[in-house]
Amino acid sequence: VKGENPVETTVNALRLIEADIQRVLAESGRKPILIKPNYINSKHPSTGITTDSRVIEGVVKFLKEGKTASDITVGEGSGFGDTFQAFKTAGVDEVAERWSVKLVDLNKDEFAEVPVPNPLNLKRVKVAKTALESTIVSVPKLKPHRIATVTLSLKNMMGALASKGSMHRGTSLSDNIADLASVLKPGLAVVDGIIAGEGHETSGNPVLMGLVVAGIDPVAVDAVGAAVMGIPPEDVKHLVLAEKKGLGTCHLVNITVLGESIEAVGRKFHRSLASKLLAHVG
């Protein structure tokens, strides 16, 4: 969905899949909701690096006004710097106060070590208990990544880990992202493409898109997000692996896109030279 008001654009996107969302929440046993944005650092969302608080507010508004959920937490474990400073910079603290939702720094949460089913590389992973015990709404920024090609709803789960660096050990970050998705699979993915970022994950090259992509299959949402940036989903290794693991669908021919078409809203994102080289080697 494309629009000028980020809160309403988000609400409108979620309304298109309202029946699906209701089904996911019912099947989860009405667990608490964890909204997991991307605050890799404390940069303002206008830089194209971090999640727009207005998209978070749209998710909260949809859930609260539709009486879909009442126990809602916004939680993140920033990779660089203080998580609560990132919340403040983005205006998430004001959203939380306005809608009476909790804020949690997942870096300071209790952690549990859990086994990874059918692992490609990761055998066990230490994860924030808040994430394990919640239905996760992943709210990443629309942007490419130097190593993983894209950083969207699945890679966003790294913020719930005790050690983000552990994901870069072993054979492949892509294998590890797919393994992590087996443990922390978002029940709903909402990609913030209001002010997207091109280049790479922290380059700070904003692109005004006015776009929100949402769905209950995070693999499919990330595939559509990649396509919107002009990146073929089959070039994103962790999406292909996640589909092979039965976690979702990454092939566009098997995905029903409601609202705007990919062709109508997409553009070819500039990617850093390192991203292109790594993708070629991978």
C-alpha positions as CSV (number, residue, x, y, z in Angstrom):
1,V,0.0,0.0,0.0
2,K,1.3,3.5,-1.0
3,G,0.1,6.6,0.8
4,E,1.1,10.0,2.2
5,N,0.1,9.3,5.9
6,P,2.4,6.6,7.3
7,V,0.1,5.6,10.1
8,E,-3.0,5.3,7.9
9,T,-0.9,3.6,5.1
10,T,0.1,1.0,7.6
11,V,-3.5,0.5,8.9
12,N,-4.8,0.2,5.3
13,A,-2.2,-2.4,4.5
14,L,-3.2,-4.5,7.5
15,R,-6.9,-4.1,6.8
16,L,-6.2,-5.8,3.4
17,I,-5.1,-9.0,5.3
18,E,-7.3,-8.6,8.4
19,A,-8.8,-12.0,8.2
20,D,-5.4,-13.6,7.9
21,I,-4.1,-11.7,10.9
22,Q,-7.1,-12.7,13.0
23,R,-6.5,-16.4,12.1
24,V,-2.8,-16.2,13.0
25,L,-3.6,-14.6,16.4
26,A,-6.3,-17.2,17.1
27,E,-3.9,-20.0,16.3
28,S,-1.2,-18.6,18.5
29,G,-3.5,-18.9,21.6
30,R,-3.7,-15.1,21.9
31,K,-0.1,-14.8,23.1
32,P,1.3,-11.3,23.9
33,I,2.3,-9.3,20.9
34,L,5.9,-8.3,20.4
35,I,6.4,-5.6,17.8
36,K,10.1,-5.9,16.7
37,P,11.4,-2.9,14.8
38,N,14.9,-2.4,13.4
39,Y,17.1,-0.1,15.4
40,I,20.6,-1.3,14.4
41,N,21.7,2.1,15.7
42,S,20.2,5.4,17.0
43,K,19.9,7.2,13.6
44,H,16.6,8.9,12.8
45,P,14.3,7.0,10.5
46,S,14.6,9.8,7.9
47,T,18.1,8.5,7.2
48,G,16.7,5.4,5.7
49,I,18.4,3.2,8.4
50,T,15.8,2.7,11.2
51,T,12.1,1.9,11.5
52,D,9.7,4.8,11.3
53,S,7.7,5.1,14.5
54,R,4.7,6.1,12.5
55,V,4.6,2.6,11.0
56,I,4.9,1.1,14.5
57,E,2.0,3.4,15.5
58,G,0.0,2.1,12.6
59,V,0.5,-1.5,13.7
60,V,-0.5,-0.6,17.3
61,K,-3.5,1.4,16.1
62,F,-4.8,-1.5,14.0
63,L,-4.4,-4.0,16.8
64,K,-5.9,-1.8,19.5
65,E,-8.7,-0.2,17.7
66,G,-9.8,-3.5,16.1
67,K,-9.6,-5.1,19.6
68,T,-7.3,-7.6,18.0
69,A,-4.7,-7.5,20.8
70,S,-4.3,-5.6,24.0
71,D,-1.0,-6.9,25.5
72,I,1.5,-5.2,23.2
73,T,5.2,-4.6,23.7
74,V,7.7,-2.9,21.4
75,G,11.0,-4.6,21.8
76,E,14.4,-4.3,20.2
77,G,18.1,-5.1,21.0
78,S,20.1,-2.5,19.2
79,G,23.3,-3.7,17.6
80,F,25.2,-0.4,18.2
81,G,24.4,1.9,21.1
82,D,21.6,2.3,23.5
83,T,18.2,0.8,22.6
84,F,16.2,3.3,24.6
85,Q,18.1,6.2,23.0
86,A,17.1,4.7,19.6
87,F,13.5,4.5,20.7
88,K,13.7,8.2,21.8
89,T,15.3,9.4,18.6
90,A,12.7,7.6,16.4
91,G,9.8,8.8,18.6
92,V,8.8,5.3,19.7
93,D,8.7,6.4,23.4
94,E,5.9,8.9,22.4
95,V,4.0,6.2,20.6
96,A,4.3,3.9,23.6
97,E,2.9,6.6,25.9
98,R,0.1,7.6,23.6
99,W,-1.1,4.0,23.2
100,S,-0.1,2.5,26.5
101,V,2.2,-0.1,25.2
102,K,5.4,-1.4,26.9
103,L,9.0,-0.8,25.7
104,V,11.6,-3.4,26.2
105,D,15.4,-3.5,25.6
106,L,15.9,-7.1,24.4
107,N,19.6,-6.8,25.1
108,K,18.7,-6.8,28.8
109,D,16.0,-9.4,28.7
110,E,16.3,-12.9,30.1
111,F,17.6,-15.4,27.5
112,A,16.9,-19.0,26.8
113,E,19.0,-21.4,24.7
114,V,16.9,-23.4,22.4
115,P,17.6,-26.0,19.7
116,V,17.2,-25.2,16.1
117,P,15.0,-27.8,14.2
118,N,16.6,-29.3,11.1
119,P,19.6,-26.9,11.3
120,L,21.6,-25.9,8.3
121,N,24.4,-24.5,10.5
122,L,23.1,-23.2,13.8
123,K,22.5,-26.1,16.3
124,R,21.3,-23.9,19.2
125,V,20.6,-20.3,19.7
126,K,20.2,-18.0,22.7
127,V,17.1,-15.9,22.4
128,A,15.3,-13.2,24.4
129,K,12.5,-14.9,26.3
130,T,10.1,-12.0,25.5
131,A,10.4,-13.0,21.8
132,L,10.0,-16.7,22.5
133,E,6.9,-16.1,24.5
134,S,5.2,-13.7,22.1
135,T,3.6,-13.6,18.7
136,I,6.1,-11.5,16.7
137,V,5.3,-8.6,14.4
138,S,8.5,-7.9,12.6
139,V,8.7,-4.3,11.4
140,P,12.0,-3.8,9.5
141,K,13.2,-1.0,7.2
142,L,13.2,-1.5,3.5
143,K,16.9,-1.6,2.6
144,P,19.6,-3.8,1.0
145,H,22.4,-5.5,3.0
146,R,26.1,-5.9,2.2
147,I,26.2,-9.6,3.1
148,A,22.6,-10.9,3.3
149,T,21.5,-9.0,0.1
150,V,18.4,-7.6,1.9
151,T,17.6,-6.9,5.5
152,L,13.9,-7.4,6.0
153,S,11.6,-9.3,8.4
154,L,13.6,-12.5,8.8
155,K,17.0,-10.9,9.3
156,N,15.4,-8.4,11.7
157,M,15.0,-11.3,14.2
158,M,18.8,-11.0,14.9
159,G,17.9,-8.2,17.3
160,A,16.4,-10.7,19.7
161,L,19.6,-12.7,20.1
162,A,22.0,-12.6,23.1
163,S,24.9,-12.4,20.6
164,K,24.3,-10.8,17.2
165,G,27.9,-11.6,16.3
166,S,27.3,-15.3,16.6
167,M,25.2,-15.1,13.4
168,H,28.3,-14.3,11.4
169,R,30.2,-17.4,12.5
170,G,30.2,-20.6,10.6
171,T,29.6,-21.3,6.9
172,S,27.0,-18.7,6.0
173,L,25.0,-15.8,7.4
174,S,22.2,-16.8,5.0
175,D,22.1,-20.4,6.5
176,N,22.0,-18.9,10.0
177,I,19.2,-16.5,9.1
178,A,17.1,-19.4,7.8
179,D,17.9,-21.4,10.9
180,L,16.9,-18.5,13.2
181,A,13.6,-18.2,11.3
182,S,12.9,-21.8,12.4
183,V,13.0,-20.6,16.0
184,L,11.7,-17.0,15.6
185,K,9.3,-16.9,12.7
186,P,7.2,-13.7,12.7
187,G,3.5,-14.2,12.7
188,L,3.1,-10.9,10.8
189,A,5.7,-8.9,8.8
190,V,5.2,-5.2,8.1
191,V,8.0,-3.6,6.1
192,D,8.5,0.1,6.5
193,G,9.1,1.5,3.1
194,I,8.0,5.0,4.0
195,I,11.6,6.3,3.7
196,A,13.6,3.4,2.6
197,G,17.4,3.2,2.4
198,E,19.6,2.2,-0.5
199,G,23.3,1.4,-0.7
200,H,23.5,-0.9,2.3
201,E,22.1,-1.3,5.8
202,T,23.7,1.7,7.4
203,S,24.7,3.8,4.4
204,G,22.2,6.5,5.2
205,N,21.0,7.1,1.6
206,P,17.2,7.7,2.1
207,V,14.7,7.0,-0.7
208,L,11.2,8.4,-0.3
209,M,8.8,5.6,-1.2
210,G,5.7,6.1,1.0
211,L,5.2,2.4,1.0
212,V,4.2,-0.4,3.4
213,V,4.4,-4.1,2.6
214,A,2.6,-6.5,5.0
215,G,1.7,-10.2,5.2
216,I,1.5,-13.2,7.4
217,D,4.1,-15.1,5.4
218,P,7.4,-13.3,6.3
219,V,9.3,-15.1,3.5
220,A,6.8,-13.9,0.9
221,V,6.8,-10.4,2.4
222,D,10.6,-10.3,2.2
223,A,10.4,-11.6,-1.4
224,V,8.1,-8.8,-2.4
225,G,10.2,-6.3,-0.5
226,A,13.3,-7.5,-2.4
227,A,11.4,-7.2,-5.7
228,V,10.3,-3.7,-4.9
229,M,14.0,-2.8,-4.6
230,G,14.8,-4.4,-7.9
231,I,16.4,-7.4,-6.4
232,P,15.2,-10.8,-7.6
233,P,14.0,-12.8,-4.6
234,E,15.8,-15.9,-5.8
235,D,19.1,-14.0,-5.4
236,V,18.4,-13.7,-1.7
237,K,19.9,-17.0,-0.4
238,H,18.3,-16.9,3.1
239,L,14.8,-16.6,1.5
240,V,15.5,-19.6,-0.8
241,L,16.7,-21.6,2.2
242,A,13.7,-20.5,4.3
243,E,11.4,-21.7,1.6
244,K,13.2,-25.1,1.4
245,K,12.8,-25.4,5.2
246,G,9.0,-25.0,4.7
247,L,8.8,-21.5,6.4
248,G,7.1,-19.7,3.5
249,T,7.1,-18.9,-0.2
250,C,9.8,-16.8,-1.9
251,H,8.8,-17.2,-5.6
252,L,6.7,-14.3,-6.8
253,V,4.6,-16.5,-9.1
254,N,3.2,-18.2,-6.0
255,I,2.5,-15.0,-4.1
256,T,-0.7,-13.0,-4.3
257,V,0.0,-9.3,-4.1
258,L,-3.0,-7.1,-3.0
259,G,-3.1,-3.3,-3.3
260,E,-0.4,-1.7,-5.5
261,S,1.5,-3.9,-8.0
262,I,5.3,-4.4,-7.5
263,E,5.8,-2.8,-10.9
264,A,3.8,0.3,-10.0
265,V,5.7,1.1,-6.8
266,G,9.2,-0.5,-7.3
267,R,12.4,1.1,-8.3
268,K,16.0,-0.2,-8.9
269,F,17.8,0.5,-5.6
270,H,21.5,1.4,-5.7
271,R,23.5,-1.2,-3.9
272,S,27.1,-0.9,-2.6
273,L,29.9,-2.4,-4.6
274,A,30.6,-4.8,-1.6
275,S,27.0,-6.0,-1.7
276,K,27.2,-6.8,-5.4
277,L,30.6,-8.6,-5.1
278,L,29.4,-10.7,-2.1
279,A,26.2,-11.6,-3.9
280,H,28.2,-12.7,-6.9
281,V,30.6,-14.8,-4.8
282,G,27.6,-16.3,-2.8
